[in-house]
């Protein structure tokens, strides 16, 4: 039987791993009894010496050259979360180890959160609720009469796993969906049911501008002052990707002025400092990075990982492989 071990921080293990996941893994592999929280101690090296599959999670120690050298039989890394950038190093790829992640599973709740935000902001719910609370009369809800979802335009920045899922979820509604992604052919974007456009056009035409691009060197600060200025008055910026994709100072200036609205599940820095003016902006909803998998949604991640381990053990190709070239344009 294939020898496997879990590798993640103890808090991640306690949060994600349950008895059903362990039982399912043990039906397929010979699983080490305890998770590896580091790769340098004699106890950890003893486990690495004969491990063939590492099932990793948030907080996994870096799989650098030393760790990979200590695991001469390692053939697969199966990640129970999204990006593998935090722990998979060149030594893994150089060895020819196959890598998988549960990014597709984690994309589901992020897209669901985005759908909810799009529909709520289209109805003007956040502004109406604040006005209703402040004035305590139904007359205040007239603020929402300027909105509505019929024919509204949603701009999706990046046809990533989450971005594609958002487009799919928006399809049943009477909305017009735009997508900007320079790495995806226009015919492929149209096949998703979206209109491909340039970045500035995406901003200029969107009622809701939803950010789903991964944070890469070339996307840091991608949504800059020029892009934000192109957004129409009253548009809503939704960010469930990474805070640093947006120029934080430029966004703060637009929001403090009241010209734009925002729903921000991620910020730069995260969390915002206590004196950030965004805490007091009534046109801004800040949520504490809750769009991703929470509670029972974590079972999607472990189910995805268990299925990948089963496929690997059966000699089948992984369903959700991650490759070194793909990391140049994915999370």
C-alpha positions, 0 to 999 in steps of 0.5 A: 500500500502507498505510504502517505502523510499529512503535512500542514499546520496544527491549526489547519489540521484541527480546522480541516481534517475530520474522522471521515476524511482520515477514514477515507484516506486510510482505505487507500493509503498507509497513512502516517499517524500524525501530521507533519508540521515541519520537515527538519526534525528527526521524527519528521525525517523518519516519516519523509524517508518512505512517504510517497504522497504528501497531503498538504494544507494551509501552513505546510512547511516549504517543500524545498530542496532539503525537504525533497531530498529527505523524501526520496520516494515522494511522487505526489503532493495533494493540496487540501486548499487552493494555491500551492505557491506557499509550499511547493518549491522548484525542487518538487517540480525538478523531481517530477512530483505530480501536484494537485490542489483543491482550488476548484472546490474552494472556488465554489463558495467564493463565486457564491459569495460574489453572486450574492453580493452582485444581486444585493448591490444591484438592488441597492440593499446596503445603502437602503439598509443604512438609510433605513437604520438611520432614518427609521422610515420606509421613505428612506428605501427610495434610495434603492429605486435608482438601482435594480438588476434588470440589464445591469452590467457585471464586469469580471476581472479574470477568467480564473477558476472563480471568475469562470464560476461567477460567470456560470452562476450569473447566467440565469439572471437578466444581467450583461456579463463582461470579462477581461482576461488577456490570457484567454482567447476571446472565443473561449470567453464568449463560449462562457457566455460573456463579452470579452473587453479590455480592462478600461472598457471593463471598468467603464461599462460595469455597474459591478466590477468584480475582481478575480485575478490571482496576485502575480508580479504583473497583477500587483496594483493592476486595478490602479487609479486610472482603472478606478477613475474609469468606473462610472459614478456609483459603481461597486468594486467587489474584491474576493481575490487579493487586496494587493491586486488593487492600488489601496491608496487610489481605492481609498480615495475613491471610496472616501469621496463617496464616488464608488462603493465597495464590498471588500473581502480582502484588503491590503494590508489585511486586516486594515489598520484600525485608523483606516478611513474605510472602517467608517465609510458607509459605502463600504462593506468590509468582510474578514476573508469569509468568501472562501471555504468555511464550516461545512464547506471545508468538506469540499476541499477534503473530498477533492483531496481524497478523490485525488489520492484515490486516483493516484493510487489507482494509476489514474491521472489527477483531476486537478493537476497543477503544473509549474508553467501554470503557476506563472498565471494562476494563484 
